[in-house]
Amino acid sequence: MAEATDAGAGAEAPVAALDFRILGPLEVLDAGKRPLALGGRKQRAVLGVLLLERGRVVPTEVLIDRLWGEEPPPTAVTSLQNTISRLRKLLGPDRLITKPPGYALSVEMDELDLARYERIVEEARDLKPEPRGALLRDALALWRGPPLADFGYEAWARGEIGRLEEVRWSLLEDRIDADLDLGRQSELVGELESLVGEHPLRERLRGQLMLALYRCGRQAEALEAYQEARRVLVEELGIEPSAPLQELSRSILRQEGGLDPVAASAPLAGHFRELLDALAAGRLVVVLGAGANDDKQPGRDGIPSAVDDVAAYLAQQFDCQPARLAQISQYVAVTRGSGPLYDELHSFYDAEFEPGRAHRLVARLPAVLRERGAPQLLVVTTNYDLALERALLDEGEEFDVVSYLAVGPHRGRFVHVAPDGQARVIEVANEYGELAPDRRTVVLKVHGQVDRRPEREWESFVVSEDDYIDYLAQTDLASLVPVTLTARLRRSHFLFLGYPPHEWNFRVFLHRVWGGQKVSYRSWAVEPRPDALEREFWRHVDVDLLDVPLDRYIEELERRATAAEEASA
């Protein structure tokens, strides 16, 4: 039988718009939203297989195997060709393409409900709870039941049906998280009880029910919900609840504040006004963490391309198991010595790392402050690289660097490197008068830094577990830095950019600055989509949490700082 070939031959006619649906029973609607008669089971199955591949060529052998299994009839190839021919007549000649070794279905992204669903979910990912929840509801509305519901017993479809069902449930749980963030727990309890009854082994649903009950003032019922979850898991699977679910039950028992509904964030406009006032008064300390290094770096000589890949780099260089940076550094220092460790750290950081947007913003602020006659900026960082310094140099700014020394004869002290490159160890902090932070930017590097000069005299890294222990054992950080900087640290607002609180070395830094005390001036941390434990951490240290993507926050702050500069000109 002669078979139609590629539909590209001859003059191309416009392809009629169709709506392909697999998030439920298989359907195809025409432009008038009328369902097409898709024919018999084999014809529908061919269409379903081709839709799952979404434009990719499916070999003839694969189609035959999925339609007839391991023992196809002798007429399988002819039967498949007849099926393809009928589908072409139904869908249009340009839809179904013959391309060796098989066939492909041409479908635009907006014509397939699964593709529309995936696009909506991606758009929702970084939004605030209310718009995120609204978009997730739109995505869920595309589902008309179990995916490919009319092929539930077909071997070729079962794997994909299971995957899509899991995706659907995960999306539903994401939507419930958004509603919990908005304080809608009373509306959720009934829905969650029904969902848990339908899927009793889904621990995330169990945890959401426990949290909703607790926030409704039903602590006893929340704990009972945990005990019921434990009973079901032990009886059905012979396992205990997961660590997160156990921790949630303990948090409910302790009535931890981080479990309470999160109050609506204060309008960002008011926050920026307060922040810029603190900046103009010389009472803002910007704290840059590893998350500020948001740009990839050009790979060179086998060195990883991302700034925060140093742990993976060390594991590769010393042929050890991947782990956190402090653990790997401790292993290398003990087994190979601190010399080889420092050599490899130097190799990693001795590069022209491209500054991120946070670095660029900070580097432009000195000119804004100078124009307004305001004191200059104090920037604190635990990073070892020179990305911030490069950004300041690119802006033509002079600056001082005050860096911690973790090794050598001056271990436990800070060194001051002036703009001309001259370095002095700060022996007596209260008597050191060579810094003028009101007149020139100061970069305080509390965990050391790379020294790119050949001597590497002032290179130091608080990086291994022993380094952090020694660092904590020293006296209070404020007694080691010049009094002019101590005054700023004690009487300033703090803005944390790129600091994930789950990193324990960051908590070491906070302990060195404040000990067990909370901050004295209102301070802020920018962290998108924090979890309950991260919210509790920032609340514990009395820092306001701004749930907003870092790049969006920086863009808005830069815009407002520029507007303030123009207004004062």
C-alpha positions as CSV (number, residue, x, y, z in Angstrom):
1,M,0.0,0.0,0.0
2,A,1.4,3.4,-1.0
3,E,1.9,5.6,2.1
4,A,1.9,9.4,2.3
5,T,5.3,10.9,2.9
6,D,6.5,14.1,4.5
7,A,3.8,16.8,4.5
8,G,6.4,19.4,3.5
9,A,6.1,18.6,-0.3
10,G,4.3,21.2,-2.4
11,A,2.6,24.4,-1.3
12,E,2.1,24.5,2.5
13,A,-1.4,25.2,3.7
14,P,-2.1,26.7,7.1
15,V,-2.4,24.0,9.8
16,A,-5.8,24.2,11.4
17,A,-5.7,24.9,15.2
18,L,-6.5,21.9,17.3
19,D,-6.7,21.3,21.1
20,F,-5.1,18.0,22.1
21,R,-5.9,16.8,25.6
22,I,-4.3,14.0,27.5
23,L,-4.9,15.3,31.1
24,G,-8.0,13.1,31.4
25,P,-9.5,10.9,28.7
26,L,-7.8,11.4,25.3
27,E,-9.6,14.2,23.3
28,V,-9.0,16.4,20.3
29,L,-11.1,19.5,19.8
30,D,-11.4,21.5,16.6
31,A,-11.3,25.3,16.4
32,G,-15.0,25.4,17.4
33,K,-14.2,23.3,20.5
34,R,-16.1,20.4,19.1
35,P,-14.6,16.9,19.8
36,L,-13.2,15.0,16.8
37,A,-14.3,11.3,16.3
38,L,-10.9,9.6,17.0
39,G,-11.9,6.2,15.8
40,G,-11.2,2.8,17.3
41,R,-8.9,1.8,20.1
42,K,-5.7,1.2,18.0
43,Q,-6.1,4.6,16.3
44,R,-6.5,6.4,19.6
45,A,-3.5,4.5,21.1
46,V,-1.3,5.6,18.2
47,L,-2.3,9.2,18.7
48,G,-1.7,8.9,22.5
49,V,1.8,7.5,22.0
50,L,2.7,10.3,19.5
51,L,1.3,13.0,21.8
52,L,3.4,11.8,24.7
53,E,6.5,12.2,22.5
54,R,5.4,15.7,21.4
55,G,7.1,16.1,18.0
56,R,9.8,13.5,18.4
57,V,10.0,10.7,15.9
58,V,8.6,7.4,17.2
59,P,10.1,4.4,15.4
60,T,7.7,2.0,13.6
61,E,9.0,-0.9,15.8
62,V,8.2,1.0,19.0
63,L,4.6,1.8,17.8
64,I,4.0,-1.9,16.9
65,D,5.4,-3.1,20.2
66,R,3.2,-0.7,22.1
67,L,0.1,-1.6,20.1
68,W,0.5,-5.4,19.9
69,G,3.2,-6.4,22.4
70,E,5.9,-9.0,21.9
71,E,3.9,-11.1,19.4
72,P,2.5,-8.7,16.7
73,P,0.4,-10.2,13.9
74,P,2.0,-10.5,10.4
75,T,-0.2,-7.7,9.2
76,A,1.0,-5.3,12.0
77,V,3.0,-2.9,9.6
78,T,0.2,-2.7,7.1
79,S,-2.4,-2.1,9.9
80,L,-0.2,0.6,11.4
81,Q,0.1,2.3,8.0
82,N,-3.7,2.2,7.6
83,T,-4.1,3.7,11.1
84,I,-1.6,6.6,10.2
85,S,-3.5,7.3,7.0
86,R,-6.8,7.6,8.8
87,L,-5.3,9.9,11.4
88,R,-3.9,12.1,8.6
89,K,-7.4,12.5,7.1
90,L,-8.8,13.3,10.6
91,L,-6.1,15.8,11.8
92,G,-4.8,17.2,8.5
93,P,-2.0,16.1,6.2
94,D,0.6,18.5,7.8
95,R,0.1,17.1,11.3
96,L,1.3,13.6,11.0
97,I,4.8,13.4,9.5
98,T,6.5,10.3,8.1
99,K,10.2,10.5,9.0
100,P,12.5,7.5,9.1
101,P,12.6,5.4,11.1
102,G,9.0,6.2,12.0
103,Y,6.4,8.9,12.6
104,A,6.1,12.3,14.4
105,L,3.1,14.4,15.3
106,S,3.4,18.2,14.8
107,V,1.9,19.9,17.8
108,E,2.4,23.5,18.9
109,M,3.0,24.1,22.6
110,D,-0.3,25.9,23.2
111,E,-2.2,23.1,21.5
112,L,-1.4,20.4,24.1
113,D,-2.9,20.7,27.6
114,L,0.1,19.1,29.2
115,A,2.4,21.7,27.7
116,R,0.1,24.5,28.8
117,Y,0.1,23.1,32.3
118,E,3.9,22.9,32.4
119,R,4.2,26.6,31.3
120,I,1.8,27.8,34.0
121,V,3.6,25.9,36.7
122,E,6.9,27.4,35.6
123,E,5.5,30.9,35.7
124,A,4.2,30.3,39.2
125,R,7.4,29.0,40.6
126,D,8.9,32.3,42.0
127,L,5.7,34.3,42.7
128,K,4.3,35.3,46.0
129,P,1.7,33.0,47.6
130,E,-1.4,34.7,46.3
131,P,-0.6,34.9,42.6
132,R,1.3,31.6,42.8
133,G,-1.8,29.9,44.3
134,A,-4.0,31.5,41.6
135,L,-1.8,30.2,38.7
136,L,-1.6,26.7,40.3
137,R,-5.4,26.6,40.4
138,D,-5.4,27.4,36.7
139,A,-3.0,24.6,36.1
140,L,-5.1,22.1,38.1
141,A,-8.2,23.2,36.2
142,L,-6.7,21.7,33.0
143,W,-7.0,18.2,34.5
144,R,-10.3,16.4,33.7
145,G,-9.5,13.3,35.6
146,P,-6.6,10.7,35.6
147,P,-4.3,11.3,32.6
148,L,-5.0,9.1,29.5
149,A,-7.8,7.7,31.6
150,D,-9.0,5.5,28.7
151,F,-5.7,3.7,28.5
152,G,-5.3,2.9,32.2
153,Y,-4.8,-0.8,31.5
154,E,-2.5,-0.5,28.6
155,A,1.1,-1.5,29.3
156,W,2.6,1.3,27.2
157,A,0.6,4.0,29.1
158,R,0.9,2.8,32.7
159,G,4.4,4.3,33.4
160,E,3.5,7.7,32.0
161,I,0.1,7.7,33.7
162,G,1.8,7.1,37.0
163,R,4.4,9.9,36.4
164,L,1.7,12.4,35.5
165,E,-0.5,11.4,38.4
166,E,2.4,12.1,40.8
167,V,3.0,15.4,39.1
168,R,-0.7,16.3,39.6
169,W,-0.6,15.4,43.3
170,S,2.6,17.4,43.8
171,L,1.0,20.4,42.1
172,L,-2.0,20.1,44.4
173,E,0.3,20.0,47.4
174,D,2.1,23.1,46.1
175,R,-1.3,24.9,45.9
176,I,-2.1,23.9,49.4
177,D,1.2,25.3,50.6
178,A,0.4,28.6,49.0
179,D,-3.0,28.7,50.7
180,L,-1.3,27.9,54.1
181,D,1.1,30.8,53.5
182,L,-2.0,33.0,53.0
183,G,-3.5,31.9,56.3
184,R,-6.4,29.9,54.8
185,Q,-6.0,27.0,57.2
186,S,-9.6,26.9,58.3
187,E,-10.7,26.5,54.7
188,L,-8.2,23.7,54.1
189,V,-8.9,21.3,57.0
190,G,-11.9,19.6,55.4
191,E,-10.2,19.4,52.0
192,L,-7.1,17.9,53.5
193,E,-9.0,15.3,55.6
194,S,-10.7,14.1,52.4
195,L,-7.4,14.0,50.5
196,V,-5.6,12.1,53.2
197,G,-8.4,9.6,53.2
198,E,-7.9,9.1,49.5
199,H,-4.1,8.9,49.7
200,P,-3.2,7.9,53.3
201,L,0.5,7.2,52.5
202,R,1.3,10.8,51.2
203,E,3.3,12.2,54.1
204,R,3.3,15.8,52.7
205,L,-0.5,15.8,52.8
206,R,-0.4,14.5,56.4
207,G,2.0,17.3,57.4
208,Q,-0.2,19.9,55.7
209,L,-3.2,18.6,57.6
210,M,-1.3,18.7,60.9
211,L,-0.2,22.3,60.3
212,A,-3.7,23.5,59.2
213,L,-5.2,21.9,62.4
214,Y,-2.5,23.5,64.6
215,R,-3.1,26.9,63.1
216,C,-6.8,26.6,63.7
217,G,-6.0,26.2,67.4
218,R,-6.6,22.4,67.3
219,Q,-3.2,21.3,68.7
220,A,-4.4,18.0,70.2
221,E,-6.0,17.0,66.9
222,A,-2.8,17.9,65.0
223,L,-0.9,15.5,67.2
224,E,-3.6,12.9,66.8
225,A,-3.2,13.3,63.0
226,Y,0.5,12.5,63.4
227,Q,-0.1,9.4,65.5
228,E,-2.6,8.2,62.8
229,A,0.0,8.8,60.1
230,R,2.5,6.8,62.1
231,R,0.1,3.9,62.6
232,V,-0.8,3.7,58.9
233,L,2.9,3.9,57.8
234,V,4.0,1.2,60.2
235,E,1.1,-1.1,59.4
236,E,1.1,-0.6,55.6
237,L,4.8,-0.2,54.9
238,G,6.6,-1.2,58.1
239,I,8.4,2.2,58.3
240,E,8.4,5.2,60.7
241,P,7.3,8.6,59.5
242,S,10.0,10.6,57.7
243,A,12.3,13.0,59.6
244,P,10.5,16.2,58.5
245,L,7.1,14.8,59.6
246,Q,8.6,13.7,63.0
247,E,10.2,17.2,63.4
248,L,6.9,18.9,62.6
249,S,5.2,16.9,65.3
250,R,7.8,17.9,67.8
251,S,7.5,21.5,66.8
252,I,3.7,21.4,67.3
253,L,4.3,19.8,70.7
254,R,6.6,22.7,71.6
255,Q,4.3,25.3,70.1
256,E,7.1,26.9,68.1
257,G,6.5,30.4,66.8
258,G,7.6,29.5,63.3
259,L,4.5,27.3,62.8
260,D,2.2,30.3,63.2
261,P,0.6,31.8,60.1
262,V,3.0,34.2,58.5
263,A,1.8,37.7,58.7
264,A,1.4,39.5,55.4
265,S,4.7,41.2,54.5
266,A,4.9,44.9,55.0
267,P,4.7,46.8,51.7
268,L,8.1,46.9,50.1
269,A,7.7,50.6,49.4
270,G,7.8,51.3,53.2
271,H,10.7,49.0,53.6
272,F,12.7,50.8,50.9
273,R,12.0,54.2,52.5
274,E,13.3,52.9,55.9
275,L,16.3,51.3,54.3
276,L,17.3,54.3,52.3
277,D,17.0,56.5,55.4
278,A,19.3,54.2,57.3
279,L,21.7,54.3,54.3
280,A,21.8,58.1,54.2
281,A,22.4,58.3,57.9
282,G,25.4,56.0,57.7
283,R,23.6,53.3,59.7
284,L,23.2,50.5,57.2
285,V,25.6,47.5,57.0
286,V,25.3,45.4,53.9
287,V,26.1,41.7,54.5
288,L,26.9,39.7,51.3
289,G,26.8,35.9,51.4
290,A,27.6,33.2,48.9
291,G,24.1,33.6,47.3
292,A,25.2,37.0,46.1
293,N,27.7,35.2,43.7
294,D,24.8,34.5,41.3
295,D,26.8,34.5,38.1
296,K,28.6,31.6,36.5
297,Q,32.2,32.0,35.8
298,P,34.2,30.9,32.7
299,G,35.6,27.5,33.2
300,R,39.4,27.3,33.0
301,D,42.0,24.5,33.5
302,G,39.5,22.1,35.0
303,I,38.3,24.6,37.6
304,P,34.5,24.6,38.1
305,S,32.5,27.3,36.5
306,A,30.4,28.3,39.5
307,V,31.8,30.3,42.4
308,D,30.1,28.1,45.0
309,D,31.5,24.8,43.5
310,V,34.6,24.9,45.6
311,A,33.6,21.9,47.7
312,A,33.1,19.8,44.5
313,Y,36.4,21.1,43.2
314,L,38.3,20.1,46.4
315,A,36.6,16.6,46.3
316,Q,37.8,16.1,42.8
317,Q,41.3,17.4,43.4
318,F,41.9,15.2,46.5
319,D,39.8,12.2,45.3
320,C,37.5,12.2,48.3
321,Q,33.7,11.8,48.7
322,P,31.6,14.9,48.1
323,A,30.5,16.7,51.3
324,R,30.1,20.2,52.7
325,L,33.1,22.5,52.3
326,A,34.0,22.4,56.0
327,Q,34.0,18.6,56.1
328,I,36.1,18.2,52.9
329,S,38.5,20.9,54.1
330,Q,38.9,19.2,57.5
331,Y,39.6,15.9,55.8
332,V,42.3,17.4,53.5
333,A,43.9,19.4,56.3
334,V,44.2,16.3,58.4
335,T,45.3,13.8,55.7
336,R,47.3,16.0,53.4
337,G,48.1,19.1,55.4
338,S,46.9,22.7,55.4
339,G,49.5,23.7,52.8
340,P,48.0,21.6,49.9
341,L,44.5,22.7,51.0
342,Y,45.4,26.4,50.8
343,D,47.1,25.8,47.5
344,E,44.0,24.4,46.0
345,L,41.8,27.1,47.5
346,H,44.1,29.7,46.1
347,S,43.9,28.0,42.6
348,F,40.1,28.2,42.8
349,Y,39.8,31.8,44.0
350,D,42.7,33.2,42.0
351,A,40.5,34.2,39.1
352,E,38.7,37.2,37.7
353,F,35.2,36.3,39.0
354,E,32.5,38.3,37.4
355,P,30.6,40.4,40.0
356,G,27.0,39.6,40.5
357,R,24.1,42.1,40.6
358,A,24.4,42.5,44.3
359,H,28.1,43.4,44.0
360,R,27.4,45.9,41.2
361,L,24.7,47.5,43.3
362,V,26.9,47.8,46.4
363,A,29.7,49.3,44.2
364,R,27.4,52.0,42.9
365,L,26.2,53.1,46.3
366,P,29.4,55.0,47.3
367,A,28.8,57.6,44.5
368,V,25.2,58.0,45.7
369,L,26.3,58.5,49.3
370,R,29.0,60.9,48.3
371,E,26.6,63.0,46.2
372,R,24.3,63.3,49.2
373,G,27.2,64.1,51.7
374,A,26.4,60.9,53.6
375,P,28.9,58.6,55.4
376,Q,30.3,55.8,53.2
377,L,29.4,52.1,53.3
378,L,30.5,49.2,55.5
379,V,30.1,45.9,53.7
380,V,30.6,42.6,55.6
381,T,31.1,39.3,53.8
382,T,32.1,35.8,54.6
383,N,33.1,35.2,51.0
384,Y,36.8,34.6,50.1
385,D,36.7,35.8,46.5
386,L,37.4,39.3,45.1
387,A,34.2,39.8,43.1
388,L,33.1,42.8,45.3
389,E,36.5,44.4,45.1
390,R,36.5,44.1,41.3
391,A,33.0,45.7,41.2
392,L,34.3,48.6,43.3
393,L,37.4,49.0,41.1
394,D,35.2,49.0,38.0
395,E,33.3,52.0,39.5
396,G,36.6,53.8,40.2
397,E,36.0,53.6,44.0
398,E,38.8,53.5,46.6
399,F,38.2,51.2,49.5
400,D,39.8,49.6,52.5
401,V,39.8,45.8,53.2
402,V,39.9,44.5,56.7
403,S,40.4,40.7,56.6
404,Y,40.6,38.0,59.2
405,L,43.8,35.9,59.6
406,A,43.2,32.2,60.4
407,V,46.8,31.1,60.1
408,G,50.4,32.4,60.6
409,P,52.1,34.5,63.2
410,H,49.1,36.9,63.4
411,R,46.5,34.3,63.7
412,G,43.2,35.5,65.3
413,R,43.7,39.1,64.2
414,F,42.7,41.2,61.3
415,V,44.8,42.8,58.7
416,H,44.0,46.2,57.1
417,V,44.9,46.5,53.4
418,A,44.7,50.2,52.3
419,P,43.8,51.3,48.7
420,D,47.5,51.6,47.9
421,G,48.1,48.0,48.8
422,Q,49.9,48.7,52.0
423,A,49.0,46.2,54.8
424,R,49.1,46.6,58.6
425,V,48.1,44.0,61.2
426,I,45.6,45.4,63.7
427,E,47.3,44.6,66.9
428,V,45.2,46.8,69.3
429,A,41.8,47.3,67.9
430,N,40.8,50.1,70.3
431,E,43.8,52.2,69.3
432,Y,43.8,51.6,65.6
433,G,43.0,54.9,63.8
434,E,44.0,54.3,60.2
435,L,40.4,53.7,59.0
436,A,37.9,56.3,58.1
437,P,34.7,54.5,57.2
438,D,32.7,57.8,57.0
439,R,34.9,58.9,54.1
440,R,35.7,55.6,52.3
441,T,34.1,52.2,51.7
442,V,35.3,49.5,54.0
443,V,35.0,45.8,53.1
444,L,35.1,43.6,56.3
445,K,36.0,40.0,55.3
446,V,35.3,38.1,58.5
447,H,36.3,34.6,57.2
448,G,39.5,35.7,55.4
449,Q,40.2,36.1,51.7
450,V,42.5,35.1,48.8
451,D,45.6,37.1,48.2
452,R,46.5,37.2,44.5
453,R,50.0,38.6,45.0
454,P,52.9,36.2,44.6
455,E,53.8,36.3,48.3
456,R,50.2,35.4,49.4
457,E,51.2,36.9,52.8
458,W,47.7,37.9,53.8
459,E,45.8,35.0,52.4
460,S,43.7,33.1,54.9
461,F,40.5,31.0,54.9
462,V,38.2,30.1,57.8
463,V,37.2,27.0,56.0
464,S,37.7,23.7,57.9
465,E,35.9,22.4,60.9
466,D,38.9,23.2,63.1
467,D,39.1,26.7,61.7
468,Y,35.5,27.3,62.7
469,I,36.1,25.9,66.2
470,D,39.1,28.1,66.6
471,Y,37.2,31.1,65.2
472,L,34.4,30.7,67.7
473,A,36.9,30.2,70.6
474,Q,38.4,33.7,70.0
475,T,37.1,36.7,71.8
476,D,34.1,38.7,70.6
477,L,34.6,39.8,67.0
478,A,33.9,43.5,67.8
479,S,37.0,43.5,70.1
480,L,39.2,42.5,67.2
481,V,38.2,45.1,64.6
482,P,38.9,48.8,64.9
483,V,36.6,50.8,67.1
484,T,35.3,52.8,64.2
485,L,33.9,49.6,62.7
486,T,32.7,48.3,66.0
487,A,30.6,51.4,66.4
488,R,29.0,50.7,63.0
489,L,28.3,47.0,63.8
490,R,26.7,47.9,67.2
491,R,24.6,50.8,66.0
492,S,23.4,49.9,62.5
493,H,20.6,48.2,60.6
494,F,21.7,45.1,58.6
495,L,20.7,44.0,55.1
496,F,21.4,40.3,54.5
497,L,21.7,39.5,50.8
498,G,22.5,35.9,49.7
499,Y,22.6,34.3,53.1
500,P,20.8,30.9,53.5
501,P,20.4,30.4,57.3
502,H,20.6,26.7,57.0
503,E,24.3,27.1,56.3
504,W,25.9,26.6,59.7
505,N,29.0,28.7,59.0
506,F,26.6,31.6,58.6
507,R,25.3,31.0,62.1
508,V,29.0,31.0,63.2
509,F,29.3,34.5,61.7
510,L,26.2,35.8,63.5
511,H,27.4,34.4,66.8
512,R,30.7,36.2,66.4
513,V,28.9,39.5,65.7
514,W,26.1,39.4,68.3
515,G,26.8,36.4,70.5
516,G,23.5,35.2,71.8
517,Q,21.8,38.7,71.5
518,K,19.3,39.8,68.9
519,V,20.1,42.7,66.6
520,S,19.6,46.1,68.2
521,Y,18.3,47.9,65.0
522,R,15.6,46.8,62.6
523,S,17.3,44.6,60.0
524,W,16.2,42.7,56.9
525,A,17.0,39.4,55.1
526,V,16.1,38.8,51.5
527,E,15.2,35.2,50.9
528,P,12.7,33.8,48.3
529,R,10.2,31.2,49.4
530,P,11.7,30.3,52.8
531,D,10.5,27.3,54.6
532,A,9.1,27.2,58.2
533,L,12.5,26.6,59.8
534,E,14.1,29.5,57.9
535,R,11.3,31.8,58.9
536,E,11.7,30.7,62.6
537,F,15.5,31.3,62.4
538,W,15.2,34.9,61.2
539,R,12.4,35.6,63.7
540,H,14.6,34.3,66.5
541,V,17.3,36.8,65.7
542,D,14.7,39.5,65.2
543,V,15.4,40.1,61.5
544,D,12.5,40.9,59.1
545,L,12.3,38.4,56.3
546,L,11.5,39.6,52.8
547,D,10.1,36.8,50.7
548,V,11.2,38.1,47.3
549,P,13.7,36.9,44.6
550,L,17.1,38.5,45.1
551,D,17.5,39.8,41.6
552,R,14.0,41.5,41.7
553,Y,14.8,43.0,45.1
554,I,18.2,44.4,43.9
555,E,16.6,45.8,40.8
556,E,14.0,47.7,42.8
557,L,16.5,48.9,45.4
558,E,18.8,50.2,42.6
559,R,15.9,52.0,41.0
560,R,14.9,53.7,44.2
561,A,18.4,54.6,45.2
562,T,19.0,56.2,41.8
563,A,15.7,58.1,42.1
564,A,16.7,59.4,45.5
565,E,20.1,60.5,44.1
566,E,18.3,62.4,41.2
567,A,15.9,64.0,43.7
568,S,18.7,65.3,45.8
569,A,20.7,66.7,42.9
